[in-house]
Amino acid sequence: MERTYLEYSDPNGAEHKFYEVTVDGAELTIRYGRIGTDGQKQVKTCAGPDKAQAEAAKKLTEKRRKGYEDAVQGGRAKRTVTRRAVTETRVTVRQSAPVLWRFQSGAPAFGIFVDADHAWVGNENGEVYALTLGGEPERRFTLPDGVKCLVRDGRWTFAGCDDGNVYDLSGKLPYVAYEVEAQASLLWLDIHRGLLGAGDERGSVYAFDAESDQQWSNVSVRASMTWMVRVDDTGVFFGHSRGVGLYDRDSGLPVWEQPTRGGVLFGWQEGASVYVGTIASVVQRFSKTGTHEADYACDAGIMSCATSPEGEHVFAADSAGAVYCFARGGERLWKLGSGCGSAMSMQYFQQRLYLVTLHGFLAAIDASPEAIAAAQQGVTPVVHDVKLAAALEARAPQATLPAATDPAGGVVLVCRREGGKLRVWPLGGGFEPWNVQFPRALREEGARYVVDELLDAGGFYRMVGEVRRLEP
């Protein structure tokens, strides 16, 4: 058995990766990822030992050309990860919110997304669960590192992880859709029409396209902790220690920036406005052109915020485990205890407020006027504590692709080199000559693949269903 281990570190400190190739007879094993993690693994059986050696040599040559060097495993430290420092205030909130159900994910949770079918939670252990809106677990994923956030772009759901990767959770198995690099630990991200915006602990903001190619960056020299990133057709909204602002979607040039009352810890967008929760115990609303519109005063630092459609109601959660609701103009309508700890992210959907908390809970609160009025009188439902079914399989990212010998009605893809980079395109079938968003680590020049379906994601294609390698 022959093993070769390489590492790469960007001179600016942005990338710290390893690449390991092992040849054992005709079996070729490739392991890759961020230094300090186990990474991902691909195993391929070649036509014979000579073929395995030749393919290994080719892959190692390509990596060395990109700056990878021979190294000893363990010589460099794992990339840094920043957790939001939260000191929960020991304050008893007299009245409790009407929590319908809650699910203990097992670790502090930051990621949430809710749609008509599921409520999703992602935690610091890299676990992602999708529950029905009635609170029944239906899907479970295990990712290589902690989940910072869950976002939706069209019909696709993505998880941003502390390993610097963004995983597509829309299929049976997760796979890497974006590989995000920054100068420091990533804090938050958002995706809209293929453009991914990301913020890091140094206050910088980055934009990447569907090929993970960096489009632009704004490296801050006066700010830190970009906890808010929200993307729309105009650009990337950001919030950090100095305030809130907007960078142009195409050029990355600053459009506007406004100071806030304290550093930004969370951000939301709805309609023509952006909402920022600050350490100074206030949610502030700005128009998307930069005008300060309203304030929503709370009693402790704001961990998260959200709104109902068109911003009719504004919700917030503080470091004391309280949840607030305000009228659009700023009037506080109610304050209730969550009973689950401080909510690190939240989302309103169909008269329910969903929270994920520092204590690891995903909770559903009945936010209807009737339920809130009863809670203010001390009448709340019995909370249903959801149990995880032992039979619910944990799905991990694909390390290797299953083989197929017949397209069987699927869409055939081909991998070719363009401008020194491997790209994947649809082969025939009347498709536009657009790139397909495809895991870079699984690309091999000349290889063909088959996928159930391709959908237009705005000038590029995203895959639907299982991906297989098409063998001759």
C-alpha positions as MATLAB code, in Angstrom:
seq = 'MERTYLEYSDPNGAEHKFYEVTVDGAELTIRYGRIGTDGQKQVKTCAGPDKAQAEAAKKLTEKRRKGYEDAVQGGRAKRTVTRRAVTETRVTVRQSAPVLWRFQSGAPAFGIFVDADHAWVGNENGEVYALTLGGEPERRFTLPDGVKCLVRDGRWTFAGCDDGNVYDLSGKLPYVAYEVEAQASLLWLDIHRGLLGAGDERGSVYAFDAESDQQWSNVSVRASMTWMVRVDDTGVFFGHSRGVGLYDRDSGLPVWEQPTRGGVLFGWQEGASVYVGTIASVVQRFSKTGTHEADYACDAGIMSCATSPEGEHVFAADSAGAVYCFARGGERLWKLGSGCGSAMSMQYFQQRLYLVTLHGFLAAIDASPEAIAAAQQGVTPVVHDVKLAAALEARAPQATLPAATDPAGGVVLVCRREGGKLRVWPLGGGFEPWNVQFPRALREEGARYVVDELLDAGGFYRMVGEVRRLEP';
ca = [
       0.000    0.000    0.000;
       1.322    3.448   -0.968;
       0.064    6.637    0.710;
       0.821   10.281   -0.229;
      -0.354   13.173    1.942;
      -0.352   16.810    0.741;
      -1.388   20.072    2.369;
      -2.119   23.561    1.089;
      -2.211   26.844    3.004;
      -3.035   30.113    1.285;
      -0.401   32.848    1.924;
      -3.241   35.113    3.106;
      -4.511   32.492    5.527;
      -7.757   31.812    3.649;
      -7.369   28.118    2.836;
      -5.997   25.237    4.916;
      -6.695   21.937    3.142;
      -5.273   18.442    2.836;
      -5.332   15.894    0.013;
      -4.406   12.243    0.581;
      -4.048    9.531   -2.072;
      -3.705    5.849   -1.163;
      -3.103    3.031   -3.667;
      -3.691   -0.543   -2.525;
      -3.444   -2.850   -5.499;
      -6.165   -1.786   -7.945;
      -8.003    0.248   -5.299;
      -7.535    4.015   -5.297;
      -8.654    5.950   -2.197;
      -8.763    9.750   -2.061;
      -9.389   11.658    1.158;
      -9.643   15.457    1.209;
     -10.972   18.312    3.268;
     -10.132   21.028    5.780;
      -7.039   20.409    7.905;
      -8.001   19.089   11.325;
     -11.124   17.269   10.108;
     -11.559   13.708    8.841;
     -12.643   15.150    5.503;
     -14.434   13.149    2.830;
     -13.378    9.931    1.129;
     -13.678    8.510   -2.390;
     -12.838    4.885   -3.183;
     -12.470    3.644   -6.763;
     -11.520    0.238   -8.117;
      -9.391    0.648  -11.248;
      -8.744   -1.827  -14.059;
      -5.524   -2.928  -12.375;
      -2.642   -1.778  -10.112;
      -0.902    0.047  -12.972;
      -4.067    2.003  -13.780;
      -4.483    2.904  -10.102;
      -0.881    4.134   -9.877;
      -1.252    6.175  -13.079;
      -4.458    7.852  -11.919;
      -2.934    8.576   -8.490;
       0.111   10.188  -10.113;
      -2.129   12.329  -12.318;
      -4.187   13.602   -9.393;
      -1.120   14.353   -7.272;
       0.508   16.246  -10.142;
      -2.614   18.410  -10.534;
      -2.650   19.229   -6.823;
       1.054   20.072   -6.700;
       0.584   22.452   -9.623;
      -2.025   24.232   -7.507;
       0.414   24.706   -4.647;
      -0.125   21.593   -2.528;
       3.024   20.304   -0.852;
       4.062   17.026    0.787;
       3.410   17.199    4.516;
       3.057   15.212    7.708;
      -0.508   14.838    8.908;
      -1.124   16.784   12.122;
       1.472   19.446   11.418;
      -1.071   22.216   10.974;
      -4.021   23.077   13.167;
      -7.676   22.870   12.204;
      -9.135   26.099   10.831;
     -10.578   28.317   13.516;
     -14.291   28.284   14.256;
     -16.037   31.179   15.958;
     -19.063   30.552   18.140;
     -21.305   33.386   19.189;
     -20.514   34.106   22.847;
     -23.841   34.187   24.677;
     -24.243   34.746   28.397;
     -27.828   33.948   29.171;
     -29.324   36.452   31.597;
     -30.920   34.888   34.648;
     -34.235   36.708   34.444;
     -37.566   35.002   35.054;
     -40.199   35.930   32.488;
     -43.489   35.782   34.350;
     -45.595   34.478   31.479;
     -44.738   31.581   29.171;
     -45.257   31.369   25.418;
     -47.732   28.787   24.069;
     -45.174   26.213   22.909;
     -46.935   23.460   20.956;
     -43.974   21.096   20.608;
     -40.225   21.074   20.978;
     -37.473   18.795   19.737;
     -34.077   18.429   21.410;
     -31.463   18.275   18.629;
     -28.628   17.439   21.013;
     -26.388   20.536   20.726;
     -26.681   24.353   20.512;
     -28.609   25.171   17.346;
     -28.193   28.117   14.972;
     -29.754   26.879   11.711;
     -33.480   27.018   10.956;
     -35.662   26.950    7.881;
     -39.428   26.415    7.663;
     -41.556   25.716    4.596;
     -44.989   24.213    3.929;
     -43.717   20.683    4.599;
     -40.919   20.814    7.159;
     -39.229   22.699    9.952;
     -35.457   22.231    9.747;
     -32.859   22.550   12.509;
     -29.052   22.354   12.321;
     -26.758   22.221   15.343;
     -23.109   22.522   16.376;
     -22.594   18.761   16.096;
     -23.252   18.917   12.346;
     -26.652   17.250   12.681;
     -29.600   18.443   10.606;
     -33.165   17.275   11.185;
     -36.314   17.932    9.158;
     -39.580   17.601   11.103;
     -43.144   17.870    9.892;
     -44.934   21.014   11.032;
     -46.711   18.751   13.510;
     -43.369   17.866   15.073;
     -42.562   14.415   13.641;
     -38.926   13.817   12.560;
     -38.736   12.629    8.948;
     -35.177   13.296    7.727;
     -31.765   13.320    9.357;
     -28.361   14.325    7.986;
     -24.916   14.130    9.552;
     -22.449   16.707    8.215;
     -18.699   16.897    8.913;
     -18.802   20.020   11.110;
     -21.116   22.387   12.985;
     -24.033   23.926   11.092;
     -24.039   27.721   11.123;
     -27.213   28.306    9.120;
     -29.879   26.763    6.880;
     -31.010   28.667    3.790;
     -33.298   28.097    0.821;
     -32.712   29.135   -2.792;
     -35.659   28.200   -4.970;
     -36.521   24.596   -4.178;
     -33.066   23.757   -2.814;
     -32.143   23.700    0.874;
     -28.526   24.327    1.901;
     -26.588   23.983    5.153;
     -23.572   26.222    5.788;
     -20.962   24.417    7.903;
     -17.935   25.339    9.957;
     -15.734   23.322    7.577;
     -16.236   26.069    4.977;
     -18.534   23.958    2.790;
     -22.182   24.472    1.909;
     -24.131   21.225    1.537;
     -27.166   20.674   -0.672;
     -29.786   18.793    1.369;
     -32.409   18.553   -1.349;
     -31.700   14.977   -2.424;
     -31.475   11.611   -0.752;
     -27.876   12.267    0.292;
     -26.153   15.623    0.940;
     -23.305   16.802   -1.248;
     -21.016   19.834   -1.359;
     -22.592   22.552   -3.499;
     -20.260   25.447   -2.588;
     -16.737   25.570   -1.204;
     -16.486   28.904    0.565;
     -13.197   30.545    1.484;
     -12.708   33.583    3.675;
      -9.835   35.247    5.499;
     -11.174   34.139    8.868;
     -13.788   31.935   10.488;
     -17.104   32.039    8.582;
     -20.075   33.312   10.600;
     -23.091   33.458    8.308;
     -24.206   33.051    4.708;
     -27.201   33.388    2.418;
     -27.947   32.304   -1.171;
     -30.204   33.923   -3.762;
     -30.391   32.900   -7.442;
     -27.098   31.065   -7.156;
     -25.084   33.911   -5.606;
     -23.755   33.041   -2.173;
     -22.910   35.832    0.264;
     -20.742   35.050    3.294;
     -19.430   37.008    6.276;
     -16.478   36.301    8.544;
     -15.257   37.238   12.010;
     -13.068   40.043   10.650;
     -16.108   41.916    9.367;
     -15.464   41.018    5.730;
     -18.089   40.039    3.133;
     -17.603   37.721    0.145;
     -19.666   36.657   -2.870;
     -19.334   33.341   -4.728;
     -21.075   32.003   -7.824;
     -22.505   28.504   -8.292;
     -19.036   27.200   -9.252;
     -17.634   28.422   -5.892;
     -15.576   30.991   -7.799;
     -15.192   34.174   -5.787;
     -16.906   37.086   -7.542;
     -15.765   39.815   -5.172;
     -14.790   40.519   -1.589;
     -14.926   43.488    0.738;
     -12.279   43.061    3.387;
     -13.053   45.197    6.413;
     -10.303   47.010    8.298;
     -12.501   48.740   10.881;
     -15.168   46.200   11.765;
     -15.536   42.645   13.031;
     -18.104   39.854   13.323;
     -20.304   39.872   10.207;
     -23.165   37.898   11.777;
     -25.758   39.237    9.323;
     -25.712   38.323    5.614;
     -28.875   38.528    3.487;
     -28.934   38.412   -0.329;
     -31.540   39.583   -2.838;
     -31.603   40.805   -6.462;
     -29.901   44.086   -5.582;
     -26.999   42.751   -3.591;
     -25.648   41.504   -0.296;
     -26.886   43.132    2.903;
     -24.508   42.854    5.840;
     -24.424   43.685    9.526;
     -21.330   43.709   11.752;
     -19.817   45.537   14.722;
     -20.049   48.949   13.007;
     -23.526   48.786   11.515;
     -25.550   47.652    8.518;
     -25.134   48.173    4.787;
     -25.415   46.896    1.223;
     -22.880   45.815   -1.399;
     -23.850   45.747   -5.082;
     -24.635   42.222   -6.290;
     -22.499   42.363   -9.433;
     -19.553   44.586   -8.563;
     -19.387   44.295   -4.791;
     -19.035   48.068   -4.513;
     -20.547   49.717   -1.402;
     -24.038   51.086   -2.018;
     -24.778   52.380    1.492;
     -23.825   51.873    5.126;
     -25.493   53.101    8.321;
     -24.407   52.900   11.972;
     -26.568   50.911   14.370;
     -27.168   51.142   18.091;
     -24.627   48.489   19.024;
     -23.059   45.696   17.020;
     -25.328   43.545   14.865;
     -25.933   39.976   16.052;
     -28.626   38.888   13.579;
     -30.432   40.132   10.487;
     -33.614   39.558    8.526;
     -35.103   40.882    5.295;
     -38.745   41.196    4.345;
     -40.201   43.125    1.412;
     -38.506   46.516    1.076;
     -36.854   46.461    4.517;
     -34.002   44.853    6.442;
     -34.142   44.249   10.196;
     -31.088   44.077   12.446;
     -30.977   42.784   16.009;
     -28.234   44.402   18.073;
     -26.301   43.882   21.258;
     -27.870   47.165   22.489;
     -31.256   45.433   23.053;
     -32.988   46.893   20.012;
     -34.144   45.674   16.608;
     -33.739   48.396   13.988;
     -35.535   48.554   10.655;
     -33.914   50.129    7.598;
     -35.252   50.501    4.086;
     -33.278   48.607    1.473;
     -32.042   51.994    0.262;
     -30.513   52.761    3.674;
     -33.103   54.900    5.448;
     -33.647   54.257    9.163;
     -37.378   53.526    9.567;
     -38.190   52.214   13.064;
     -36.853   50.764   16.329;
     -38.192   47.886   18.444;
     -36.911   48.087   22.024;
     -36.322   44.903   24.040;
     -34.935   44.315   27.536;
     -31.694   42.441   26.712;
     -29.330   41.839   23.785;
     -31.047   40.549   20.640;
     -30.054   37.035   19.582;
     -32.429   36.755   16.600;
     -35.360   38.428   14.862;
     -37.936   37.766   12.128;
     -41.170   39.189   10.750;
     -44.541   38.091    9.488;
     -45.255   38.699    5.770;
     -44.711   42.333    4.720;
     -43.420   43.139    8.193;
     -46.866   43.460    9.757;
     -45.434   42.038   12.986;
     -41.803   41.994   14.121;
     -40.511   39.234   16.400;
     -37.340   39.163   18.469;
     -35.600   36.940   21.013;
     -33.168   38.080   23.700;
     -30.373   36.602   25.803;
     -32.777   36.059   28.730;
     -34.860   33.509   26.810;
     -37.721   35.940   26.148;
     -39.636   36.273   22.878;
     -41.208   39.589   21.781;
     -43.792   40.695   19.245;
     -44.133   44.285   17.995;
     -46.520   46.075   15.666;
     -44.852   47.397   12.526;
     -44.675   50.918   13.932;
     -42.720   49.847   17.034;
     -45.397   49.218   19.698;
     -44.588   46.218   21.873;
     -47.549   43.834   21.804;
     -46.242   41.056   24.051;
     -43.255   39.482   25.776;
     -43.289   35.819   26.814;
     -40.724   33.257   27.976;
     -39.717   30.616   25.435;
     -39.090   27.914   28.041;
     -36.342   26.569   25.721;
     -33.467   29.025   26.199;
     -32.269   31.910   24.040;
     -33.406   31.633   20.408;
     -30.363   31.879   18.109;
     -32.515   31.917   14.942;
     -36.241   32.157   14.279;
     -38.823   32.152   11.499;
     -42.533   32.959   11.376;
     -44.772   30.744    9.261;
     -48.574   30.521    9.145;
     -49.287   31.956   12.630;
     -46.485   29.978   14.236;
     -43.108   31.215   15.407;
     -40.374   28.576   15.111;
     -37.215   28.887   17.220;
     -33.864   27.126   17.488;
     -32.071   27.744   20.751;
     -28.776   27.750   22.581;
     -30.058   24.731   24.528;
     -30.468   22.776   21.273;
     -34.249   22.936   20.895;
     -36.369   23.403   17.798;
     -39.684   24.710   19.123;
     -43.020   25.703   17.576;
     -44.933   28.545   19.278;
     -48.595   29.212   18.516;
     -48.464   32.922   17.635;
     -52.176   33.297   16.809;
     -53.925   36.173   18.651;
     -56.130   33.708   20.556;
     -53.218   31.601   21.807;
     -51.191   34.656   22.818;
     -54.151   36.176   24.690;
     -54.611   32.939   26.608;
     -50.871   32.765   27.404;
     -50.989   36.292   28.797;
     -53.648   35.003   31.181;
     -51.414   32.084   32.167;
     -53.157   29.443   30.008;
     -50.803   27.485   27.732;
     -50.991   24.069   26.030;
     -49.143   21.036   27.342;
     -45.824   20.960   25.500;
     -45.248   17.876   23.374;
     -41.593   16.772   23.723;
     -40.753   15.123   20.417;
     -38.734   11.901   20.489;
     -36.354   10.879   17.748;
     -37.242    7.560   16.131;
     -34.349    5.107   16.477;
     -34.939    3.872   12.933;
     -34.415    7.311   11.356;
     -31.284    6.870    9.249;
     -28.574    9.532    9.413;
     -27.496   10.437    5.885;
     -23.899   11.591    5.371;
     -22.319   13.345    2.353;
     -21.516   11.176   -0.645;
     -17.915   10.000   -0.686;
     -18.251    8.006   -3.910;
     -20.819    7.890   -6.659;
     -22.786    4.736   -7.433;
     -22.258    3.391  -10.932;
     -24.840    3.239  -13.720;
     -24.503    1.554  -17.114;
     -27.696    2.936  -18.640;
     -29.027    6.527  -18.418;
     -32.521    5.025  -18.038;
     -34.392    8.229  -18.810;
     -32.094   10.473  -16.776;
     -30.007   13.430  -17.919;
     -26.419   12.705  -18.969;
     -23.688   15.105  -17.844;
     -20.087   15.376  -19.002;
     -17.029   16.814  -17.265;
     -14.580   18.778  -19.405;
     -11.751   21.208  -18.794;
     -12.348   24.870  -19.592;
      -9.793   27.573  -18.891;
      -7.834   25.278  -16.616;
     -10.886   24.338  -14.531;
     -13.112   21.277  -14.652;
     -16.712   22.120  -15.529;
     -19.805   19.942  -15.889;
     -22.408   20.411  -18.643;
     -25.535   18.572  -19.832;
     -24.871   16.311  -22.807;
     -27.596   16.701  -25.436;
     -31.280   16.779  -24.567;
     -31.956   20.323  -25.766;
     -30.441   22.017  -22.715;
     -28.796   25.423  -22.757;
     -24.959   25.368  -22.754;
     -24.871   26.251  -19.055;
     -22.769   24.851  -16.258;
     -24.231   22.332  -13.825;
     -23.607   22.910  -10.118;
     -21.680   19.761   -9.308;
     -19.377   18.733   -6.420;
     -15.886   19.811   -7.415;
     -14.238   16.921   -5.564;
     -16.222   14.403   -7.623;
     -15.308   15.901  -11.012;
     -13.008   13.928  -13.278;
     -12.014   15.061  -16.753;
     -13.838   13.094  -19.434;
     -16.170   11.373  -16.974;
     -19.899   11.128  -17.625;
     -22.657   11.153  -15.039;
     -26.399   10.677  -14.996;
     -28.894   12.530  -12.806;
     -32.669   12.255  -12.534;
     -33.406   15.822  -13.644;
     -31.895   19.267  -14.228;
     -33.667   22.515  -13.379;
     -32.883   26.073  -14.462;
     -31.557   27.895  -11.388;
     -30.996   31.239  -13.116;
     -28.363   30.868  -15.835;
     -27.020   27.556  -14.543;
     -28.489   24.149  -13.714;
     -28.997   22.400  -10.406;
     -29.485   18.657  -10.136;
     -32.560   16.851   -8.863;
     -32.372   13.298   -7.519;
     -29.524   10.849   -7.229;
     -26.244   11.329   -9.089;
     -24.555    8.263  -10.638;
     -21.319    7.846  -12.543;
     -22.070    6.549  -16.032;
     -19.760    3.671  -16.852;
     -18.934    2.560  -20.429;
];
